[in-house]
Amino acid sequence: GSAGVGKTTAMCKLLARDVFIAGKCPQVLRMEVDRPHMDEGLSMYCEVLGVPYYRSEAEVDFMSDELIYLDFPGYSFRDLREQERLLSVLDRLAVTTRVIVVNAAYEESVLDRSLESAQRLGVTHQVLTHVDELTQSAKLWSFLLDPERSLLFISNGQNVAGDRIDDVMGHLLERTFPQ
């Protein structure tokens, strides 16, 4: 996703689920394609969880059965060349599961551009963040009903170990048709 959408918080929520609930020990690889990756929060969180955090592909055990999360810096929805370079890296690493993180509070035109970008990048899953900031949730149905990219969860706050809603359908039904 683009800068500021909540990618790091979303990844922390996934890591918390994997480590605490599923008992897994994934690896995290910090990626830099076109620009430096300045965020250090994820590396500290991984250290607290005991999850390996790498800054070089050479350090990663790609033969492991454990998940490998790739932490990319934000990219531009408008810069197609940047997206092509990102796609090239994903293809070179044979990444088949690709997740886009989208700020649900953005205008619908920006959300539409994120879906176009997801299509170009071969995204297979989505995470919606900032859902707690919405006053009207109807615009999120297109994400839920997207046949090519399932929603992993929606983020309803900043708590890196919680505030994650896995029952997206139930949540959207409740928000769209309150009793």
N, C-alpha and C positions, 0 to 999 in steps of 0.2 A: 504494500500500500504506500500511499504518499506520506510525507513527513507529517507527524503530529496526529495521526489517526488512532494511535494507541497500540501499535505493533508490539512494543516491548511489554506493555502490561498484558496484552493478550497472550504473548508467549509465556510470560510468568504464570498466568492462569493455567495454561496447558501443562507446563512443567509441574506445577503443584498437583494437578490432577494425576499426572503420570507417576510422580514420585510417591505421593501420599495415599492415593486411592488405588492405583493400578500396580504399585510396587515395582515400577520400571526405573531404569537408570539411563535415560537418553543422553546423547552427546549434543552439544551446541557448537556450531561453527560460525564465527563472525565473518561475514562476507563484505568485501569492498569491491564494487564493480567500477563505477564512474567517479565516486566521491568517497572521501574518508568517512568512516562510521564513528561518530563522535560519542555516542551514548555508551556509558560504562555501567549503567544500572543493571543490565542483564548479567554481566560478568560477576557482579557482587552477589546477585540473587542466586546464580548457579553455585557460587562458592558456599553460600549458606545451605543450599539443598544437597551439596555434595555431588553436583552434576558437572561432568567435565565440560569446560568451556575452552575452545581452541580458536586461535587467530590465524591458523595456517591449515590448508587442506592436508598437508603432509602429516599432521599430528592426528588426524581423524582415523579411526578404525572403520573403514567402509565395509569391512567384512563382518562386522558385528551384527547380531540379530536385533540389537536395540535401535530405537528410533534415532535419527539424526536430524536435528533442527538446524536450518540455515537462517541466520539472522542478517537480513539485508537492511541497509539504510533506506530511507524513503526515496521513492522515485517519482518522476513527473508523469502525470497522465498525458501531458501534451507533447513530451519529447519522445517521439517514436524511435529515434536512434538509441536513446538510453534504454528503452524497453527491449529493443532488438539485442543489445549487448547483454542485458539481464537474461533474456531468453536463451542466448547462446551459452551462458554459464550454466543455467539450469539443464539444458540439453547435454552439455559436456559432462556434467556430473550424473546424468541419467536420472534426474529427479522426476518421479512420476506422480507424487502427491504434492500439490502446490496450493498454498493457502493465501488468499488475499484478505487483508484486514481493512475494513471500511468504517469510517465514522458515520454512524446512522443519522447524526444530527445535521449533516451537510444537506445543501439544497438538492432537489431531485436531479437537476442537470449534472451536478458533480457526481452523484450516485450513478447516473447513467454512464458517465465517462469511466467510472471505476469498473463497471460491468464490461464495457468495451475493452478496457485494458486487460481485464481478467480473461476475456476470450482470446486476445492476442497472445497472452503469456501461458495459455494452456492450464489455467487455474482449475483445480478440481474441488476445492472447498472454500468456504467463506467464514469469516468471523465479523460480526457487527459489534461495534463499540459505541459508547456514549448513548445507549438506548434510554438511560435514565433521564436524559436531557430532552427527550421528545415529548411534545404535548399531544401529538397525533401520530399513530404508528402505522397507518394504512400504507404509506409509501414503502414499507418493509416487506410487503407481501410478495413483490417481484423477486426479492432475494430468497425468500422461503420457498417459493414455487419454481425456482430456477432448476430445470431438469439436469443441467450439466454440472452444477456446483452446489453441493449440499452445504447447509449451514452447520458448522461444528458446534457453535454456541453463540449466544449474544452476551455482551458484557454490560452490566448494569451498575458499574461503579469502579472505583480505583483500587479496591482491595485485591492485591495480587494473588492471594490464596483463596479468594471467594468472589462474590458478586458476579458469578457466572451462571447463566441460565441455559440449561441443556434442553429443556422442553420448550423449544422455540415456538412450535405450533400452539401449544397451550397458552403461552404468554401472549402471543399476538392475538389469539382469539379473545382472551380476557381484556386486552387493551383496546381492541377494535369494537367489541360488543360488551361493554361493561354492564353488569346487572344493576 
